[in-house]
Amino acid sequence: MKQEMQQLEQLAKKADDNQLELKEKEKQLIRDAKQQAHKAVQKMNQTVDSEEKIWQAQMEEEINAYRTSMAEQVEKEIAFYQRYYDENKDFARKQLIKEIFGYGNRKNE
């Protein structure tokens, strides 16, 4: 009887030890899972940051290209209107004189 009690006590102790060991393993698994999740989140954040930097660089490049294109277009238009002005300023001056002083020389009319 005493021997059976000792065996039961040993089994109970072994069950308690096994339960403690399982709880420790569970804690370790949870810790490991949290660390892996944290690392995964960090990696995703790095990926997002990297993609955002690439996107920003591309946007800046496109904006600079657009600005350059618009500046060139404005310069072309300024040059066009400058040529137009230069070609027509003499005619415009004569027209203005005609409007101010009448239509040409009155002797010839």
N, CA, C and O atoms as a MOPAC input file, in Angstrom:
PM7 MOZYME 1SCF
protein

 N      0.80900 1    -1.17500 1     0.00000 1
 C      0.00000 1     0.00000 1     0.00000 1
 C      0.87200 1     1.26500 1     0.00000 1
 O      0.61100 1     2.24100 1    -0.70400 1
 N      1.91300 1     1.19200 1     0.82400 1
 C      2.82800 1     2.31000 1     0.89900 1
 C      3.51300 1     2.50700 1    -0.45400 1
 O      3.73700 1     3.63600 1    -0.89100 1
 N      3.83000 1     1.42400 1    -1.08800 1
 C      4.48900 1     1.46800 1    -2.38400 1
 C      3.53800 1     2.06700 1    -3.42800 1
 O      3.97700 1     2.85300 1    -4.26800 1
 N      2.29500 1     1.72600 1    -3.39700 1
 C      1.30800 1     2.27100 1    -4.33200 1
 C      1.15300 1     3.77500 1    -4.12000 1
 O      1.02400 1     4.53200 1    -5.08200 1
 N      1.16800 1     4.20600 1    -2.85600 1
 C      1.07400 1     5.63400 1    -2.54700 1
 C      2.28800 1     6.37400 1    -3.09300 1
 O      2.16600 1     7.48200 1    -3.61500 1
 N      3.45600 1     5.75700 1    -2.96900 1
 C      4.67400 1     6.37000 1    -3.49100 1
 C      4.59000 1     6.47500 1    -5.01600 1
 O      4.98000 1     7.48600 1    -5.59900 1
 N      4.08200 1     5.43000 1    -5.64500 1
 C      3.94200 1     5.45500 1    -7.10200 1
 C      2.95700 1     6.55300 1    -7.52900 1
 O      3.20300 1     7.27500 1    -8.49600 1
 N      1.84500 1     6.67100 1    -6.80000 1
 C      0.86900 1     7.71900 1    -7.11500 1
 C      1.48300 1     9.10700 1    -6.91600 1
 O      1.26400 1    10.01500 1    -7.71900 1
 N      2.24800 1     9.25800 1    -5.84400 1
 C      2.91000 1    10.53800 1    -5.59400 1
 C      3.91400 1    10.84800 1    -6.70200 1
 O      4.01400 1    11.98500 1    -7.16500 1
 N      4.64900 1     9.82900 1    -7.11600 1
 C      5.61600 1    10.01700 1    -8.19400 1
 C      4.90000 1    10.38900 1    -9.49500 1
 O      5.35100 1    11.27400 1   -10.22300 1
 N      3.79800 1     9.72100 1    -9.78100 1
 C      3.02500 1    10.04000 1   -10.99200 1
 C      2.46300 1    11.46200 1   -10.92200 1
 O      2.48300 1    12.20000 1   -11.90700 1
 N      1.96500 1    11.82900 1    -9.74500 1
 C      1.42200 1    13.18400 1    -9.57500 1
 C      2.52800 1    14.21700 1    -9.74500 1
 O      2.33500 1    15.24400 1   -10.39500 1
 N      3.69900 1    13.93500 1    -9.15000 1
 C      4.83800 1    14.85500 1    -9.28200 1
 C      5.27600 1    14.95100 1   -10.73900 1
 O      5.55500 1    16.03800 1   -11.24500 1
 N      5.33100 1    13.80500 1   -11.40400 1
 C      5.72700 1    13.79100 1   -12.81500 1
 C      4.70500 1    14.56400 1   -13.65000 1
 O      5.08600 1    15.30100 1   -14.55900 1
 N      3.41900 1    14.40500 1   -13.35400 1
 C      2.37200 1    15.14100 1   -14.07100 1
 C      2.53400 1    16.64100 1   -13.83500 1
 O      2.41700 1    17.43300 1   -14.77000 1
 N      2.80100 1    17.03400 1   -12.58900 1
 C      3.02600 1    18.44900 1   -12.27700 1
 C      4.25400 1    18.98400 1   -13.01400 1
 O      4.22500 1    20.07900 1   -13.57600 1
 N      5.32400 1    18.20300 1   -13.00400 1
 C      6.55100 1    18.60600 1   -13.70800 1
 C      6.28800 1    18.75400 1   -15.20600 1
 O      6.72900 1    19.71900 1   -15.83000 1
 N      5.57400 1    17.79800 1   -15.76800 1
 C      5.24600 1    17.84800 1   -17.20300 1
 C      4.38900 1    19.07500 1   -17.52100 1
 O      4.57800 1    19.73000 1   -18.54700 1
 N      3.45000 1    19.37400 1   -16.63100 1
 C      2.58900 1    20.53300 1   -16.84100 1
 C      3.40700 1    21.82000 1   -16.77600 1
 O      3.20700 1    22.71800 1   -17.59500 1
 N      4.32000 1    21.92300 1   -15.81600 1
 C      5.19400 1    23.09600 1   -15.72500 1
 C      6.07300 1    23.22100 1   -16.96700 1
 O      6.27000 1    24.31500 1   -17.49800 1
 N      6.59200 1    22.09500 1   -17.41500 1
 C      7.43000 1    22.09500 1   -18.61200 1
 C      6.62400 1    22.54300 1   -19.83000 1
 O      7.11800 1    23.31900 1   -20.64900 1
 N      5.39700 1    22.06300 1   -19.95100 1
 C      4.53800 1    22.46800 1   -21.06600 1
 C      4.22200 1    23.96200 1   -21.01100 1
 O      4.20400 1    24.63600 1   -22.04000 1
 N      3.97500 1    24.47300 1   -19.81200 1
 C      3.70300 1    25.90500 1   -19.67100 1
 C      4.92200 1    26.73200 1   -20.06700 1
 O      4.78300 1    27.76800 1   -20.71800 1
 N      6.10600 1    26.28500 1   -19.68100 1
 C      7.33900 1    26.98300 1   -20.06100 1
 C      7.53000 1    26.95000 1   -21.57600 1
 O      7.89300 1    27.95500 1   -22.18700 1
 N      7.28300 1    25.78300 1   -22.17300 1
 C      7.40600 1    25.67300 1   -23.63500 1
 C      6.39300 1    26.57800 1   -24.32700 1
 O      6.70200 1    27.20400 1   -25.34000 1
 N      5.17900 1    26.64500 1   -23.77400 1
 C      4.14500 1    27.50900 1   -24.34400 1
 C      4.57400 1    28.97100 1   -24.26500 1
 O      4.42000 1    29.72300 1   -25.22700 1
 N      5.11900 1    29.37400 1   -23.10100 1
 C      5.60400 1    30.74700 1   -22.94100 1
 C      6.70500 1    31.04800 1   -23.95300 1
 O      6.72800 1    32.11800 1   -24.56200 1
 N      7.61500 1    30.09400 1   -24.12400 1
 C      8.71200 1    30.27700 1   -25.06900 1
 C      8.18300 1    30.37800 1   -26.49700 1
 O      8.64600 1    31.21400 1   -27.27200 1
 N      7.22100 1    29.53700 1   -26.84800 1
 C      6.63300 1    29.59200 1   -28.18900 1
 C      5.93100 1    30.93400 1   -28.42700 1
 O      6.03800 1    31.51600 1   -29.50600 1
 N      5.22100 1    31.41000 1   -27.41800 1
 C      4.54800 1    32.71000 1   -27.54000 1
 C      5.57900 1    33.82200 1   -27.70600 1
 O      5.40700 1    34.71500 1   -28.53600 1
 N      6.65500 1    33.76700 1   -26.91000 1
 C      7.73600 1    34.75200 1   -27.02200 1
 C      8.35300 1    34.72100 1   -28.42100 1
 O      8.56800 1    35.76300 1   -29.04000 1
 N      8.63100 1    33.51400 1   -28.90400 1
 C      9.21400 1    33.37300 1   -30.24200 1
 C      8.26900 1    33.90200 1   -31.31900 1
 O      8.69600 1    34.58300 1   -32.25000 1
 N      6.98900 1    33.58500 1   -31.18400 1
 C      6.00300 1    34.05700 1   -32.16400 1
 C      5.92300 1    35.58100 1   -32.16700 1
 O      5.82700 1    36.19600 1   -33.22900 1
 N      5.96300 1    36.19200 1   -30.97900 1
 C      5.93200 1    37.65100 1   -30.88500 1
 C      7.16600 1    38.26200 1   -31.53900 1
 O      7.07400 1    39.26600 1   -32.24400 1
 N      8.32800 1    37.64100 1   -31.29700 1
 C      9.56300 1    38.14700 1   -31.90200 1
 C      9.50500 1    38.03700 1   -33.42300 1
 O      9.89900 1    38.96200 1   -34.13400 1
 N      9.01500 1    36.90700 1   -33.91300 1
 C      8.90200 1    36.72900 1   -35.36100 1
 C      7.92100 1    37.74000 1   -35.95900 1
 O      8.17100 1    38.31100 1   -37.02100 1
 N      6.81000 1    37.95100 1   -35.26500 1
 C      5.83000 1    38.93100 1   -35.74400 1
 C      6.43900 1    40.32900 1   -35.74900 1
 O      6.23200 1    41.09500 1   -36.69000 1
 N      7.18400 1    40.65900 1   -34.70700 1
 C      7.83700 1    41.96500 1   -34.62600 1
 C      8.83100 1    42.13700 1   -35.78000 1
 O      8.88000 1    43.18700 1   -36.42000 1
 N      9.61900 1    41.09100 1   -36.03300 1
 C     10.58000 1    41.14700 1   -37.14100 1
 C      9.86100 1    41.29100 1   -38.47700 1
 O     10.30900 1    42.03300 1   -39.35000 1
 N      8.74500 1    40.58200 1   -38.63500 1
 C      7.98100 1    40.67300 1   -39.88300 1
 C      7.42500 1    42.08500 1   -40.07800 1
 O      7.44400 1    42.61900 1   -41.18700 1
 N      6.93500 1    42.67900 1   -39.00000 1
 C      6.40600 1    44.04300 1   -39.07800 1
 C      7.52800 1    45.02000 1   -39.41600 1
 O      7.34200 1    45.92400 1   -40.23100 1
 N      8.69000 1    44.84000 1   -38.79300 1
 C      9.83300 1    45.70800 1   -39.10200 1
 C     10.22200 1    45.58600 1   -40.57000 1
 O     10.50200 1    46.58400 1   -41.23400 1
 N     10.23600 1    44.36100 1   -41.06600 1
 C     10.59800 1    44.14200 1   -42.46600 1
 C      9.57200 1    44.79800 1   -43.39300 1
 O      9.94000 1    45.41400 1   -44.39300 1
 N      8.28800 1    44.66300 1   -43.05800 1
 C      7.24700 1    45.30200 1   -43.87000 1
 C      7.39500 1    46.81700 1   -43.83300 1
 O      7.24400 1    47.48300 1   -44.85800 1
 N      7.69000 1    47.36400 1   -42.65400 1
 C      7.88400 1    48.81100 1   -42.54300 1
 C      9.06700 1    49.27400 1   -43.38500 1
 O      9.00000 1    50.31300 1   -44.04300 1
 N     10.14800 1    48.50100 1   -43.36400 1
 C     11.31100 1    48.83700 1   -44.18000 1
 C     10.95700 1    48.78700 1   -45.66000 1
 O     11.37400 1    49.64800 1   -46.43500 1
 N     10.18800 1    47.78000 1   -46.04500 1
 C      9.77200 1    47.65700 1   -47.44100 1
 C      8.91200 1    48.84700 1   -47.84600 1
 O      9.10600 1    49.43300 1   -48.91100 1
 N      7.96200 1    49.19600 1   -46.98600 1
 C      7.08900 1    50.33600 1   -47.27500 1
 C      7.91000 1    51.61800 1   -47.35900 1
 O      7.71000 1    52.42400 1   -48.26800 1
 N      8.82700 1    51.81200 1   -46.42300 1
 C      9.68000 1    53.00300 1   -46.44200 1
 C     10.50600 1    53.05500 1   -47.71900 1
 O     10.63600 1    54.10800 1   -48.34300 1
 N     11.05900 1    51.91600 1   -48.09900 1
 C     11.86700 1    51.84000 1   -49.31200 1
 C     11.02700 1    52.16800 1   -50.54300 1
 O     11.44800 1    52.94000 1   -51.40400 1
 N      9.83500 1    51.57500 1   -50.62100 1
 C      8.95400 1    51.83800 1   -51.76000 1
 C      8.51200 1    53.29500 1   -51.78000 1
 O      8.38100 1    53.89300 1   -52.84900 1
 N      8.28200 1    53.86500 1   -50.60200 1
 C      7.87600 1    55.26800 1   -50.53100 1
 C      9.00300 1    56.17500 1   -51.02100 1
 O      8.75400 1    57.14900 1   -51.73200 1
 N     10.23900 1    55.85600 1   -50.64100 1
 C     11.37500 1    56.65800 1   -51.10700 1
 C     11.50900 1    56.56700 1   -52.62000 1
 O     11.76500 1    57.56900 1   -53.28900 1
 N     11.33400 1    55.36200 1   -53.15700 1
 C     11.40200 1    55.18500 1   -54.61200 1
 C     10.30100 1    55.99400 1   -55.28000 1
 O     10.54100 1    56.68100 1   -56.27300 1
 N      9.08100 1    55.90800 1   -54.72700 1
 C      7.94600 1    56.63200 1   -55.29000 1
 C      8.19100 1    58.13800 1   -55.24400 1
 O      7.91500 1    58.84700 1   -56.21100 1
 N      8.71600 1    58.62500 1   -54.10500 1
 C      8.99600 1    60.05600 1   -53.98300 1
 C     10.04000 1    60.49400 1   -55.00800 1
 O      9.91200 1    61.55300 1   -55.62200 1
 N     11.06600 1    59.67400 1   -55.18700 1
 C     12.10700 1    60.00700 1   -56.16300 1
 C     11.51300 1    60.05800 1   -57.56900 1
 O     11.83400 1    60.95400 1   -58.35000 1
 N     10.65200 1    59.10200 1   -57.88600 1
 C     10.01600 1    59.09200 1   -59.20200 1
 C      9.12500 1    60.31700 1   -59.38600 1
 O      9.12400 1    60.93800 1   -60.44900 1
 N      8.37500 1    60.66000 1   -58.35100 1
 C      7.49600 1    61.83400 1   -58.43100 1
 C      8.31600 1    63.10800 1   -58.61000 1
 O      7.96500 1    63.96800 1   -59.41900 1
 N      9.40300 1    63.22900 1   -57.86000 1
 C     10.26500 1    64.40500 1   -57.99900 1
 C     10.84200 1    64.47900 1   -59.40700 1
 O     10.93100 1    65.55500 1   -59.99800 1
 N     11.23300 1    63.32700 1   -59.93500 1
 C     11.77400 1    63.27400 1   -61.28800 1
 C     10.71500 1    63.72000 1   -62.30000 1
 O     11.00000 1    64.51300 1   -63.19700 1
 N      9.49200 1    63.20400 1   -62.14700 1
 C      8.41200 1    63.57600 1   -63.06200 1
 C      8.05500 1    65.05300 1   -62.92300 1
 O      7.80600 1    65.72900 1   -63.92100 1
 N      8.03100 1    65.55100 1   -61.69700 1
 C      7.71800 1    66.96500 1   -61.47800 1
 C      8.80000 1    67.84200 1   -62.10000 1
 O      8.49300 1    68.84300 1   -62.74900 1
 N     10.06400 1    67.47000 1   -61.90500 1
 C     11.16000 1    68.24500 1   -62.49900 1
 C     11.09500 1    68.20700 1   -64.01700 1
 O     11.33700 1    69.21900 1   -64.67600 1
 N     10.76800 1    67.04300 1   -64.57700 1
 C     10.63500 1    66.93300 1   -66.03200 1
 C      9.49000 1    67.81700 1   -66.52100 1
 O      9.61000 1    68.48000 1   -67.55200 1
 N      8.38700 1    67.82600 1   -65.78600 1
 C      7.24200 1    68.66600 1   -66.16100 1
 C      7.61900 1    70.14100 1   -66.07800 1
 O      7.29300 1    70.92000 1   -66.97400 1
 N      8.30300 1    70.52000 1   -65.00500 1
 C      8.72600 1    71.92200 1   -64.85900 1
 C      9.64300 1    72.33300 1   -66.00400 1
 O      9.50300 1    73.41300 1   -66.57700 1
 N     10.58500 1    71.44800 1   -66.32500 1
 C     11.50900 1    71.73500 1   -67.42100 1
 C     10.74900 1    71.88200 1   -68.72900 1
 O     10.99900 1    72.80400 1   -69.50400 1
 N      9.82200 1    70.96900 1   -68.96700 1
 C      9.01600 1    71.01100 1   -70.18400 1
 C      8.20300 1    72.30200 1   -70.25700 1
 O      8.13800 1    72.94800 1   -71.30300 1
 N      7.58400 1    72.66800 1   -69.13600 1
 C      6.78200 1    73.89400 1   -69.11400 1
 C      7.66900 1    75.12000 1   -69.31300 1
 O      7.28500 1    76.05500 1   -70.01600 1
 N      8.84100 1    75.12100 1   -68.70500 1
 C      9.76200 1    76.25100 1   -68.87000 1
 C     10.18800 1    76.37400 1   -70.33000 1
 O     10.25400 1    77.47800 1   -70.87100 1
 N     10.47700 1    75.23800 1   -70.96500 1
 C     10.85200 1    75.25600 1   -72.38100 1
 C      9.69600 1    75.76200 1   -73.23300 1
 O      9.90000 1    76.54300 1   -74.16200 1
 N      8.48500 1    75.31900 1   -72.91800 1
 C      7.30800 1    75.76000 1   -73.66200 1
 C      7.10700 1    77.26400 1   -73.51700 1
 O      6.82100 1    77.95800 1   -74.49300 1
 N      7.25900 1    77.76200 1   -72.28600 1
 C      7.10500 1    79.20200 1   -72.04900 1
 C      8.18200 1    79.97500 1   -72.80100 1
 O      7.89800 1    81.01500 1   -73.39400 1
 N      9.40900 1    79.47800 1   -72.78200 1
 C     10.49500 1    80.14000 1   -73.51200 1
 C     10.20700 1    80.16400 1   -75.00800 1
 O     10.46400 1    81.16900 1   -75.67200 1
 N      9.67500 1    79.06400 1   -75.54600 1
 C      9.32100 1    79.01600 1   -76.97400 1
 C      8.22400 1    80.02700 1   -77.28900 1
 O      8.28400 1    80.72200 1   -78.30400 1
 N      7.22500 1    80.10600 1   -76.41500 1
 C      6.13800 1    81.05400 1   -76.64800 1
 C      6.63100 1    82.49400 1   -76.54400 1
 O      6.22900 1    83.35100 1   -77.33100 1
 N      7.50400 1    82.75700 1   -75.57100 1
 C      8.07200 1    84.10600 1   -75.45000 1
 C      8.85100 1    84.45200 1   -76.71400 1
 O      8.72000 1    85.55500 1   -77.24400 1
 N      9.65900 1    83.51400 1   -77.19500 1
 C     10.43700 1    83.74900 1   -78.41600 1
 C      9.50600 1    83.97800 1   -79.60300 1
 O      9.76200 1    84.85600 1   -80.42700 1
 N      8.42700 1    83.19900 1   -79.69900 1
 C      7.47000 1    83.35700 1   -80.79500 1
 C      6.84900 1    84.75100 1   -80.76300 1
 O      6.81100 1    85.44800 1   -81.77700 1
 N      6.36200 1    85.14900 1   -79.58400 1
 C      5.72300 1    86.45800 1   -79.48900 1
 C      6.72700 1    87.59200 1   -79.63900 1
 O      6.36500 1    88.67000 1   -80.11000 1
 N      7.96900 1    87.37700 1   -79.25300 1
 C      9.00500 1    88.39100 1   -79.45400 1
 C      9.26000 1    88.57500 1   -80.94800 1
 O      9.36800 1    89.70000 1   -81.43500 1
 N      9.35600 1    87.44100 1   -81.67900 1
 C      9.53500 1    87.53200 1   -83.13600 1
 C      8.32100 1    88.20900 1   -83.77600 1
 O      8.45700 1    89.06400 1   -84.65100 1
 N      7.13700 1    87.80800 1   -83.32100 1
 C      5.90700 1    88.39300 1   -83.85800 1
 C      5.89100 1    89.89800 1   -83.60000 1
 O      5.53600 1    90.68000 1   -84.48300 1
 N      6.27000 1    90.29400 1   -82.40700 1
 C      6.32700 1    91.71500 1   -82.05800 1
 C      7.34700 1    92.43200 1   -82.92800 1
 O      7.06100 1    93.49100 1   -83.48800 1
 N      8.55000 1    91.84700 1   -83.04200 1
 C      9.59800 1    92.48200 1   -83.84100 1
 C      9.16700 1    92.63200 1   -85.29400 1
 O      9.44100 1    93.65200 1   -85.92700 1
 N      8.48800 1    91.60700 1   -85.82400 1
 C      8.05400 1    91.65000 1   -87.22000 1
 C      6.92700 1    92.65900 1   -87.43200 1
 O      6.80800 1    93.23800 1   -88.51200 1
 N      6.12300 1    92.86700 1   -86.43400 1
 C      4.93400 1    93.69700 1   -86.61600 1
 C      4.99300 1    95.05600 1   -85.92200 1
 O      4.04300 1    95.83200 1   -86.03100 1
 N      6.07100 1    95.36600 1   -85.21900 1
 C      6.09700 1    96.62800 1   -84.48200 1
 C      6.11400 1    97.83000 1   -85.42200 1
 O      5.49300 1    98.85200 1   -85.12800 1
 N      6.82200 1    97.72000 1   -86.55800 1
 C      6.85500 1    98.84000 1   -87.49300 1
 C      5.46600 1    99.07500 1   -88.07600 1
 O      5.00700 1   100.21400 1   -88.16500 1
 N      4.80500 1    98.00300 1   -88.46700 1
 C      3.44900 1    98.10900 1   -89.00300 1
 C      2.50300 1    98.68200 1   -87.94500 1
 O      1.67100 1    99.53500 1   -88.25300 1
 N      2.62800 1    98.22400 1   -86.72500 1
 C      1.77100 1    98.69500 1   -85.64200 1
 C      2.02100 1   100.17100 1   -85.36300 1
 O      1.08500 1   100.92000 1   -85.08400 1
 N      3.27900 1   100.58900 1   -85.43700 1
 C      3.60900 1   102.00200 1   -85.22300 1
 C      2.96300 1   102.85600 1   -86.31500 1
 O      2.40100 1   103.91600 1   -86.03700 1
 N      3.04800 1   102.38700 1   -87.54400 1
 C      2.43500 1   103.13200 1   -88.64900 1
 C      0.91800 1   103.18800 1   -88.47900 1
 O      0.30200 1   104.22600 1   -88.72500 1
 N      0.32700 1   102.09500 1   -88.06600 1
 C     -1.12100 1   102.06000 1   -87.85000 1
 C     -1.51300 1   103.03500 1   -86.74800 1
 O     -2.51800 1   103.73500 1   -86.86500 1
 N     -0.73500 1   103.08100 1   -85.69100 1
 C     -1.02300 1   103.99100 1   -84.58700 1
 C     -0.94100 1   105.44300 1   -85.05300 1
 O     -1.78900 1   106.26500 1   -84.70700 1
 N      0.08500 1   105.74600 1   -85.83900 1
 C      0.22900 1   107.11000 1   -86.36500 1
 C     -0.96900 1   107.45700 1   -87.23700 1
 O     -1.50100 1   108.56300 1   -87.15000 1
 N     -1.39500 1   106.51800 1   -88.07700 1
 C     -2.56500 1   106.75500 1   -88.92000 1
 C     -3.80100 1   107.02600 1   -88.07200 1
 O     -4.59200 1   107.91700 1   -88.38200 1
 N     -3.96200 1   106.25800 1   -87.00700 1
 C     -5.13800 1   106.43300 1   -86.15400 1
 C     -5.09800 1   107.76700 1   -85.42000 1
 O     -6.13100 1   108.39900 1   -85.20300 1
 N     -3.90700 1   108.18400 1   -85.04600 1
 C     -3.78700 1   109.44100 1   -84.30500 1
 C     -3.93800 1   110.64000 1   -85.23800 1
 O     -4.67500 1   111.57600 1   -84.93000 1
 N     -3.25400 1   110.61700 1   -86.35800 1
 C     -3.21000 1   111.78200 1   -87.23800 1
 C     -4.12200 1   111.65800 1   -88.45400 1
 O     -4.10200 1   112.53300 1   -89.32000 1
 N     -4.86700 1   110.66600 1   -88.53800 1
 C     -5.74100 1   110.48300 1   -89.69500 1
 C     -5.16100 1   109.43200 1   -90.60800 1
 O     -4.10900 1   108.86100 1   -90.31800 1
 N     -5.82200 1   109.17700 1   -91.68400 1
 C     -5.41100 1   108.09000 1   -92.58200 1
 C     -4.44700 1   108.61000 1   -93.63000 1
 O     -4.85800 1   109.01200 1   -94.71900 1
 N     -3.19000 1   108.60300 1   -93.30700 1
 C     -2.15400 1   108.96300 1   -94.25500 1
 C     -2.07100 1   110.47500 1   -94.45700 1
 O     -2.58000 1   111.25600 1   -93.65300 1
 N     -1.43700 1   110.85400 1   -95.51800 1
 C     -1.23400 1   112.25400 1   -95.84700 1
 C     -2.50700 1   112.77900 1   -96.50200 1
 O     -2.98600 1   112.18100 1   -97.46500 1
 N     -3.06300 1   113.87000 1   -96.01000 1
 C     -4.34100 1   114.39800 1   -96.51300 1
 C     -4.18400 1   114.98000 1   -97.92100 1
 O     -5.16300 1   115.07300 1   -98.66200 1
 N     -2.98600 1   115.36300 1   -98.28700 1
 C     -2.76400 1   115.90100 1   -99.62200 1
 C     -3.01800 1   114.83200 1  -100.67000 1
 O     -3.49900 1   115.12700 1  -101.76400 1
 N     -2.69400 1   113.59200 1  -100.33500 1
 C     -2.83700 1   112.49800 1  -101.29500 1
 C     -4.25300 1   111.95600 1  -101.35900 1
 O     -4.56800 1   111.16700 1  -102.25000 1
 N     -5.09200 1   112.35100 1  -100.45900 1
 C     -6.44000 1   111.77700 1  -100.44500 1
 C     -7.31500 1   112.33400 1  -101.48600 1
 O     -8.47700 1   111.94200 1  -101.59100 1

